[in-house]
Amino acid sequence: MLAKRIVPCLDVDHGRVKKGVNFVDLTDVGDPAEIAAAYEKQGADELVFLDITATNEARGAMVDTIEKVAAQVFMPLTVGGGIKSVADMQALLKAGADKIALNSAAVTQPELIHAGAEKFGRQCIVVAIDVRWDEATQEYRVYVNGGRKATDLEAISWAKKVVALGAGELLVTSMDRDGTKSGYDLALYQALTAAVNVPIVASGGCGKLADFNDLFAKTDVDAALAASVFHYGELTIPQVKQSLREQGVIVR
Amino acid sequence: MIVVVDYDTGNTRNLKKALDYLGIANQLSSDPATILAADGLILPGVGAFQKAMAALEARDLVSVLQTAAQQGKPMLGICLGMQLLVETGYEFGPAKGLGLLPGEVVPIPTDLGLKVPHMGWNTNDVLQQNPVADVFNHQATYFVHSFYVQTAAKNIIAQTDYGVKIPSIIQQDNVMGMQFHPEKSGQVGLLGLARFNKELVLA
């Protein structure tokens, strides 16, 4: 049966991994290919690279980065951050990306989702959605521009819409939980998995083994994304997988 | 020399990178003469069925690939590349495939509560002993697809269980297909590519 995926996420700025990653003895902690290879060795199921500069000038650097990573690391690579056209997608796919994550551009140019899905297949198109719970309306609201700008979109209906447009996977980050280490937002993922029929990657909030166990025990998501707990070696991927296996969760 | 057929619909170069890493002589090409002179062909695939066939057609490669297959040239279709090997596909409307194996490409049913695409690491069960497929028995490989091949049982070498049984490796004589991405399946995937080279291309 299909295994649940554990997915480290790397923030890349002008071709360098931005946040420190210090879980192994790397000679250069900022080198994406070296860090990616170390995660592959640990048993990561996939890697997400987010281009956090995401300017047109930095695009070439991201393409170079993916070129280098894909020459050494043979697992799925998702790339996001600042992608605004089918040509951007194609350049990254040619460099070795397997999936393209659209975030702000999905909101400003929803037709890009369909265009990408039609050209590359919808399994190639991930829509990343940053959400925050809105107390006033009792809804999850979609944010763009790296979480800095609120939209008038409600997250669950937005998720349905992007899937209808051709998104093959959703990467949904709870901004409320991001960085808190208080666990994934289970209610959010329960609502999402009930609403759409594509794989969902949960992001934001994990701090301990039990958070992964809870996520897969209580929601139907397909993958758990994490950054700092892995980067700082607080948890290792084998630990997480062993813990999940003991709970009866299928992992690779 | 393996030629990775380059038809510009996706990440053909990932295959090349995996072959380079393995030290297997290869080149990317869409040139008919180069393709017909190759010792073996790999037809990669990321993209949608109809557009991929149109892209092959636009490069006059449909008949070239059919000729190469008839000549007995070892050929490996990967993911969409495997789907293109059969007769008919239905992604974004019906379209003719290369017709090198019997069968058609149908959507993964959504009425079983299955998520589509089938995306992630799933386990292969080898149904017929095969020097290439054997390395994948009980091994997880990376799948990412919304459609799957239905073909004659004699051509199904391995399958994976996703609620429906999905043929994960198919073969008829010199033509083989892998629904998963060996170039994205870590060490076991690389081993499978090395076996294809050793057992079919160099044999």
Chai-1 contact restraints between the chains, C-beta under 6 A:
chainA,res_idxA,chainB,res_idxB,connection_type,confidence,min_distance_angstrom,max_distance_angstrom,comment,restraint_id
A,L2,B,G120,contact,1.0,0.0,6.0,A-B,restraint_1
A,L2,B,N122,contact,1.0,0.0,6.0,A-B,restraint_2
A,A3,B,W121,contact,1.0,0.0,6.0,A-B,restraint_3
A,A3,B,A140,contact,1.0,0.0,6.0,A-B,restraint_4
A,R5,B,G120,contact,1.0,0.0,6.0,A-B,restraint_5
A,D45,B,W121,contact,1.0,0.0,6.0,A-B,restraint_6
A,A70,B,K17,contact,1.0,0.0,6.0,A-B,restraint_7
A,A71,B,K17,contact,1.0,0.0,6.0,A-B,restraint_8
A,F74,B,A18,contact,1.0,0.0,6.0,A-B,restraint_9
A,F74,B,G186,contact,1.0,0.0,6.0,A-B,restraint_10
A,M75,B,K184,contact,1.0,0.0,6.0,A-B,restraint_11
A,M75,B,G186,contact,1.0,0.0,6.0,A-B,restraint_12
A,P76,B,Y142,contact,1.0,0.0,6.0,A-B,restraint_13
A,P76,B,K184,contact,1.0,0.0,6.0,A-B,restraint_14
A,L93,B,G10,contact,1.0,0.0,6.0,A-B,restraint_15
A,L93,B,N11,contact,1.0,0.0,6.0,A-B,restraint_16
A,K94,B,R13,contact,1.0,0.0,6.0,A-B,restraint_17
A,G96,B,N14,contact,1.0,0.0,6.0,A-B,restraint_18
A,F120,B,G10,contact,1.0,0.0,6.0,A-B,restraint_19
A,F120,B,V46,contact,1.0,0.0,6.0,A-B,restraint_20
A,F120,B,G47,contact,1.0,0.0,6.0,A-B,restraint_21
A,G121,B,G47,contact,1.0,0.0,6.0,A-B,restraint_22
A,G121,B,A48,contact,1.0,0.0,6.0,A-B,restraint_23
A,Q123,B,P117,contact,1.0,0.0,6.0,A-B,restraint_24
A,Q123,B,V144,contact,1.0,0.0,6.0,A-B,restraint_25
A,G168,B,P117,contact,1.0,0.0,6.0,A-B,restraint_26
A,N197,B,K115,contact,1.0,0.0,6.0,A-B,restraint_27
A,V198,B,K115,contact,1.0,0.0,6.0,A-B,restraint_28
A,P199,B,K115,contact,1.0,0.0,6.0,A-B,restraint_29
A,P199,B,M119,contact,1.0,0.0,6.0,A-B,restraint_30
A,R252,B,W121,contact,1.0,0.0,6.0,A-B,restraint_31
A,R252,B,A140,contact,1.0,0.0,6.0,A-B,restraint_32
